């Protein structure tokens, strides 16, 4: 009995050292790696329990560890992608708030918008807009070469 506890304790210390060695100094483990480690550990434990019932503890542990690591990695990657999507949405919302309503860059979905229709000549004192951004449809005076909001090259109105 003492020998079994000693072996289990030694195994636990070795696994702790191995898992601690996986972390890097510059940022630790990613969500995918963390999920794989947690899933592998949980799967190994459950596999050992189930395998001991059938008399194949080692095989149950190995199968459980592999399946758990795969499932944990998939769940961790899903969490990472969700986190990146949330960051992207927050950045987009902050950009929307930063610009005035009519100049806020809009997300691009599909084909470019139609060119603006004919505009009557401006009244005295107004600038003539002779260039436009094909993606947003905004018009600008001739002195602009690039859209000041998005940095995209402007095209001449036809």
C-alpha positions as CSV (number, residue, x, y, z in Angstrom):
1,X,0.0,0.0,0.0
2,X,2.8,2.4,0.9
3,X,4.6,1.6,-2.4
4,X,1.4,2.4,-4.4
5,X,1.0,5.8,-2.7
6,X,4.7,6.5,-3.3
7,X,4.4,5.7,-7.0
8,X,1.2,7.8,-7.3
9,X,2.9,10.7,-5.5
10,X,6.0,10.4,-7.8
11,X,3.8,10.3,-10.8
12,X,1.9,13.4,-9.7
13,X,5.1,15.3,-9.1
14,X,6.5,14.3,-12.5
15,X,3.3,15.3,-14.3
16,X,3.3,18.7,-12.5
17,X,6.9,19.4,-13.6
18,X,6.1,18.3,-17.2
19,X,3.0,20.5,-17.4
20,X,4.8,23.5,-15.8
21,X,7.5,23.1,-18.4
22,X,5.0,23.7,-21.1
23,X,4.5,27.3,-20.1
24,X,6.7,30.0,-21.7
25,X,8.0,33.1,-20.2
26,X,6.4,35.4,-22.7
27,X,2.8,34.7,-22.2
28,X,2.0,31.3,-20.8
29,X,-0.3,28.8,-22.6
30,X,-2.8,29.7,-25.2
31,X,-6.5,28.8,-24.8
32,X,-6.0,25.8,-27.1
33,X,-3.0,24.4,-25.1
34,X,-4.7,25.0,-21.8
35,X,-7.8,23.2,-23.0
36,X,-5.7,20.3,-24.3
37,X,-3.9,19.9,-21.0
38,X,-7.1,20.1,-18.9
39,X,-9.0,17.8,-21.3
40,X,-6.1,15.3,-21.4
41,X,-5.8,15.2,-17.6
42,X,-9.6,14.8,-17.1
43,X,-9.8,12.2,-19.9
44,X,-6.9,10.3,-18.5
45,X,-8.6,10.2,-15.1
46,X,-11.9,9.1,-16.4
47,X,-10.3,6.6,-18.7
48,X,-8.4,5.1,-15.8
49,X,-11.6,4.8,-13.8
50,X,-13.6,3.2,-16.6
51,X,-10.6,1.0,-17.7
52,X,-10.2,-0.3,-14.2
53,X,-13.7,-1.6,-14.3
54,X,-12.9,-3.7,-17.3
55,X,-9.4,-4.7,-16.2
56,X,-7.6,-2.5,-18.8
57,X,-6.6,0.5,-16.7
58,X,-3.6,1.5,-18.9
59,X,-5.5,1.3,-22.2
60,X,-8.4,3.3,-20.6
61,X,-6.0,5.9,-19.4
62,X,-4.3,6.3,-22.8
63,X,-7.6,6.4,-24.8
64,X,-9.1,8.8,-22.3
65,X,-6.1,11.1,-22.4
66,X,-6.1,11.2,-26.1
67,X,-9.8,11.8,-26.5
68,X,-9.8,14.4,-23.7
69,X,-6.8,16.3,-25.1
70,X,-8.5,16.5,-28.5
71,X,-11.8,17.6,-27.1
72,X,-10.1,20.1,-24.8
73,X,-8.0,21.6,-27.7
74,X,-11.2,22.0,-29.8
75,X,-13.0,23.7,-26.9
76,X,-10.0,25.9,-26.2
77,X,-9.7,26.9,-29.9
78,X,-13.4,27.8,-30.0
79,X,-12.9,30.0,-26.9
80,X,-9.9,31.7,-28.6
81,X,-11.9,32.4,-31.8
82,X,-14.9,33.8,-29.8
83,X,-12.5,36.1,-27.9
84,X,-11.0,37.4,-31.1
85,X,-14.4,38.0,-32.6
86,X,-15.5,39.9,-29.5
87,X,-12.3,42.1,-29.8
88,X,-13.0,42.7,-33.4
89,X,-16.6,43.8,-32.7
90,X,-15.4,46.1,-29.9
91,X,-12.8,47.7,-32.2
92,X,-15.5,48.3,-34.8
93,X,-17.9,49.8,-32.3
94,X,-15.1,52.1,-31.0
95,X,-14.4,53.3,-34.6
96,X,-18.1,54.0,-35.2
97,X,-18.2,56.1,-32.1
98,X,-14.9,57.9,-32.9
99,X,-16.2,59.3,-36.2
100,X,-19.2,61.4,-36.9
101,X,-22.2,59.5,-38.1
102,X,-21.9,60.3,-41.8
103,X,-18.2,59.8,-42.0
104,X,-18.0,56.5,-40.0
105,X,-16.5,53.7,-42.0
106,X,-19.0,51.0,-42.6
107,X,-18.2,47.3,-42.9
108,X,-17.8,46.1,-46.4
109,X,-20.3,43.4,-47.5
110,X,-20.2,42.2,-51.1
111,X,-20.1,44.3,-54.3
112,X,-19.2,48.0,-54.2
113,X,-22.0,50.5,-54.0
114,X,-23.3,52.2,-57.1
115,X,-21.7,55.5,-58.2
116,X,-23.5,58.5,-57.0
117,X,-26.1,59.9,-59.4
118,X,-25.9,63.3,-61.0
119,X,-25.7,66.1,-58.5
120,X,-26.7,69.6,-59.3
121,X,-24.0,72.3,-59.3
122,X,-23.3,73.6,-55.8
123,X,-24.5,77.0,-54.6
124,X,-21.9,79.9,-54.4
125,X,-19.4,79.3,-51.6
126,X,-19.6,75.5,-51.6
127,X,-16.8,73.2,-52.7
128,X,-17.3,71.1,-55.8
129,X,-17.0,67.4,-55.0
130,X,-15.4,65.7,-58.0
131,X,-14.0,62.5,-56.3
132,X,-15.7,59.7,-54.5
133,X,-14.8,56.5,-52.5
134,X,-16.3,53.5,-54.4
135,X,-16.7,51.5,-51.2
136,X,-18.5,54.1,-49.0
137,X,-20.0,56.2,-51.8
138,X,-18.9,59.4,-50.1
139,X,-17.8,62.4,-52.3
140,X,-14.9,64.7,-51.7
141,X,-13.4,67.9,-53.3
142,X,-10.8,67.6,-56.0
143,X,-7.9,68.5,-53.6
144,X,-8.3,65.1,-51.9
145,X,-6.4,62.1,-53.3
146,X,-7.3,59.7,-50.4
147,X,-10.4,59.3,-48.2
148,X,-9.5,61.0,-44.9
149,X,-11.6,58.5,-43.0
150,X,-10.5,55.2,-44.4
151,X,-7.3,56.0,-46.3
152,X,-8.6,54.5,-49.5
153,X,-7.7,56.0,-52.9
154,X,-10.5,58.2,-54.3
155,X,-11.8,57.8,-57.8
156,X,-13.0,60.6,-60.1
157,X,-16.7,61.1,-60.6
158,X,-17.9,60.4,-64.1
